[in-house]
């Protein structure tokens, strides 16, 4: 659910968003010949099709609509008026957009909170804790960004996510398990916090999202302090369902219109470790431009090992014709791939044409089988990594002017149970690099970019040697000797908060994990979302009564007494379940005990009305729905009162007593057609007995 306040400065764009995208799809279908089904290419090219949008409206706005008054749009940063529009114009645009594409819906904020039974605990906002679309989730198919995960689930693909049993409230343990999320969703447009931790990793989430700490269990992102020890992924996980088939087109025609060369490009259909190693080297000590892909080999060992493997690979791609190594004036050699189809193939896999400071791990590597991930990292470390064996400092390092590249690598290492920390150093003076080309031309480059270093130390050195290692003997031999020469210390798999800052507003995402209500995002143990609209840090056990089970088709009657009995019985069951339930955090458990929240509803109303021959959108249909709801509400409250007479009311009852009793009285007024509503500013539709005898 994507919810935006009606006075948000972007509300006009938000209202028209999906309507405009629908128009694009219509044009592609009508004039482009694309299929019209929802899973077709026309809808795949437009944004927002997987989001369920709503506008949060207040009675103040609705009065402005009635009076054709002005409506102010308010900045979320400084509270100033950004723009003033006519309320009725915005209302019309909402209605027209909903007519065109069924979105946005409406969330009546004033009404929801007028019927709020526990306002002393705060307002109901219906907001879930969540993450930005670029945050990667640990799944059985790789580290998948939330935005891509939602899209693939909407297309029918299934995933399992990793959950850490340290977050299990009943039987915590240091094991990790795979479970199937019950839902993966877009949760809204929300304020974002940027959390940077002591190991250099960054997590972006909403302020109310909870992280698992060694000290206190679940703690909200906006309440994490430097004293909390935030838990990380601390053991190897597998991408057992990641596909060995390359996730892009392997048809050369996709990347070139036609070629006059005698030898045809042959692109592989599946991953190979040689391809992954080459991509790692290309990112580490190479470059991709609009015209050429270049990898550089400096030492004799690099030229006699890695360069030969990469040359053979490029030859296979190039129809059997391998590129000739080019010797440079400084003694290094280069392999150059200039054919457009091969260059674009690498780019489609996620190798960017960015300069050094903006390099990233290709997206396809995050979704590849683990042997391929290991081969990519080996290629990256062979090209640009080092082994430091000093008297007091021993580590495997990877230096780069791209901090984001190192953070990408850090997340991949997490999946092997290897923890690395990113360190940064600011250059005081510009760095000059000079060389002479083979043609005798002198060139000079100046860089003032900060440098960053990803270091693996302690017990993680042995893990790195076993899982990744170096392909170059010189580096691998030094790494092999280090564990035997030194006393290794056990590396901590937790971090502390280094810095927290506000980071704007974005569309956010979340999922529901059924076992521990937790999963791994950016290598951090985090809480999943709530499916329930009430106060923060509460949960609700849910049950639904199947209405058609109480209907007799032969006599055309509904068994009211049996329905009342079922409501009473299941209210008792749900009350008992509060004491037996497993909650994802201490705070949620406490909130649930304090409020004793139960959720009882019904299912199959539409089926019931159809069996009775009653139109869903009719006065009779609405009256029957109202009557069934009133009976359920009344008997559930009555049963709750019986329980309270024996056990006492819920702990937070006294501070919410007047509000709760007022809401119960208002329910009764609505059921009996009274008009003496208390503190209600919206006209209530009562049940008409003529339509529901």
LINRA-V560494 format. One line per field, one symbol per residue. psi: psi as a letter, one per 20 degrees, with the letter a starting at -180 (. if undefined). burial: 1 if it has 16 or more other C-alpha atoms within 10 Angstrom, else 0. A space follows every 50 residues. Layout:
psi: ???
burial: ???
//
This chain:
psi: poppqijqijhghghifhghhhhgggghggiijqqiqhjrhghhiqrjhj qoqqpoqrhgghhhghjlrqpppppigijqohqprphhgggghgghghhh jjqqapongggghhjpilihirqpikpqqarriippporijaopqgghgg ghghjjqqqqqpqpihjphgmqrlrqqproqhqprpiaorqpqoppriji qppprqhjqpqpqhgjcppqhjipriiqopqrpjrqqqmhjppippjrpj ohhhiqgqqiqhpqpopqirqqhggggghghhhglaqpaiiqppqpogrg gghifghgghggghgghkkioqqppoprhjirqqppoipghgghghhhij prjqrgijqrpqhhhijrqhhggghghggghghjrroomahipprpqoqq iohhghhghghghhijkppqqpqqppphqqpppqrprijjppqpqppjqq qqpopprciighggghhfaqiphgghggghhghhiqopqppplqrqpgqp qqlaprprqrrophfikrappkjqorqarqkpnbqqkrrppqqppohiij pohgilqpngghggggggghggghghhghiqpqirhghgghhhhilpqop arrkgggghghikpqgmrhgghggggghgggggghghghhhgghhgiqrq hjggijgggghggghhggghhjjrjlqpkpjppporpohhim.
burial: 11111111101101111111110111011000010000000110000110 11111111001101100000111100000000000011011001111100 00111110110111111110001111111111111111111111111011 10000000111111111110000001011110011111111111111111 11111111111110001111110110011111110011100100010011 01001000000000111100111111111111111111000011111100 01100110111111111100011010000001111111111111111111 11000100111111111111111111111111111111000001111111 11111111111111111111111000000000000000000000000011 11111111111111001111110011001101100000001011111001 00000111111110111111111111111101011111111010111101 10000001000011011101110110110011111011101110111111 00001101100100010011111111110111111100110000000010 0110010011011101111110000010000000011100000
//
